[in-house]
Amino acid sequence: MPDRTYWKGYLKLSLVTCPVAMSPATSESEKVRFHTLNRQTGNRVVSRYVDADSGKPVEPDDQAKGYEAEAGRLVIIEDEELEAVRLDTVRTIDIDAFVPRDSIPWIYFDSPHYLVPDDEVGEEAFSVIRDAMAATKMVGISRVVLYRRERAVMLEPRDHGIVLWTLRYGDEVRDEKNYFSGIAKEKPAPELLSLAQKFIATKTQDWSPDLVKDPVQEHLLKLIASKKRKGSRKSAGSGEKDRPANVVNLFDALKKSLQEDKSLRG
């Protein structure tokens, strides 16, 4: 069953407009989350904002947003001032450009969302925008206010709907050359490359969500279920495992990996 709608507004392409609804394409609500407790009482610990100098609690009405204009000097920005600079993208996704999907570097992609028509009347306009992008193999670029800030977004036709990706701004992306340029450019020996390719071939399989299961989450759920049944108790330590000996020869290591994998497959 779909999660509740996170955002409602309008999708616009020139004179074509339709009401749409948006929901995040991913979720972390199923993740195990912990509360901070008082070990002595078992009660939850609550956090409060306090004045950094006096140590006294600050009530919500007295809390304000501040920006450090220079070292040691903060300026207060009022909510009304923030509202005044907010752009007209709170409820409208106005597509103002189209680009080839593959022209957007992967590092700019942030969070995916599902975009669907919000009523039957608007479905025709929605399908026109969606199918026009699919036919031309283009994606739309726009801006919209999400999560309390304006974000650049990409709209991609997918099946009967549209996937909206929030995009990172240019100043949020670090240049990969600063990290990769110092890596040696020498090519590996052909025999090493051949062995590695054979090993990859033995491990190749079709994609499945099972490949990215969270083992920590599964263990936490088992631990919590055990504590619910038996109460809290200390688990027996298994001791530190012996570390494997250092592998001296890369060729031998790859060859051994390939042989072991073949023997396991029978």
Secondary structure, 3 states (H helix, E strand, C coil): CCCCCCEEEEEEECCEEEEEEEEECCCCCCCCCCCCECCCCCCECCCCCECCCCCCECCHHHCCEEEEEECCEEEEECHHHHHHHCCCCCCEEECCEEEEHHHCCHHHEEEEEEEEECCCCCHHHHHHHHHHHHHHCEEEEEEEEECCEEEEEEEEEECCEEEEEEECCHHHCCCCHHHHCCCCCCCCCHHHHHHHHHHHHHHCCCCCHHHHCCHHHHHHHHHHHHHHHHCCCCCCCCCCCCCCCCCCCHHHHHHHHHHHHHHHHC
